[in-house]
Amino acid sequence: DNVFEIASQRAIDTAQDISVILRRALTPKGPSTDEPKTRRRVVLVGSGWGSHALTKILDDDEVEVIVVSPRSYFIFTPMLASSSVGTVEYRSITEPMRFSNRRAQFIEASADEVDPDGKVLRCSRENGAKIEVPYDVLVLSVGMKTSTFGTPGVAERCFFLKDVDDARSLRAGLIERFETASLP
């Protein structure tokens, strides 16, 4: 394993990723109509780092890509703190999942249950509708819920920072406290 072999393999991988992205840019928007039954169906659950990266590089000529997530956008979480204080705008740190791969199908729903024998993902939409998504390959790339570690009062008194709504709440809380502090 010399440095040249590693560097050349990474260059080849990068070139392959670029070719997939360029080919995708030159094809029409929307899910492919090229006999989806002949391609394997890859269902990605989540819209975080892993799912976003995989959606971008999957070769949609080889597989049918479906993303299932209750959140329709990817968020660049390291910039959440900056957005909560106004250094960057919220729209600057989000990217719609549909932009990750124009040919991927996006389903805005929560994954509730996996049937590995039937290869079906059972989901629920925000309006209560239940849907089933069949798959050949299932990738679970979901995030975690913020934990209070059982500490009393944390949920009521703290600002969590995991999503754009959290950043907005933190900004509003900061402004409210500065306004309160400036009262005579």
Salt bridges, closest charged atoms under 4 A:
ASP34 OD2 - ARG103 NH2 3.98
ASP59 OD1 - ARG23 NH2 2.56
ASP60 OD2 - ARG24 NE 2.86
ASP60 OD1 - ARG103 NH1 3.34
ASP61 OD2 - ARG23 NE 2.51
ASP61 OD1 - ARG103 NH1 2.78
GLU64 OE2 - ARG41 NH2 3.28
GLU95 OE1 - HIS52 NE2 3.19
GLU95 OE1 - LYS56 NZ 3.92
ASP112 OD2 - LYS130 NZ 3.93
GLU113 OE2 - ARG122 NH1 3.56
ASP115 OD2 - ARG122 NH2 3.64
GLU132 OE2 - ARG122 NE 3.06
ASP165 OD1 - ARG168 NH1 3.50
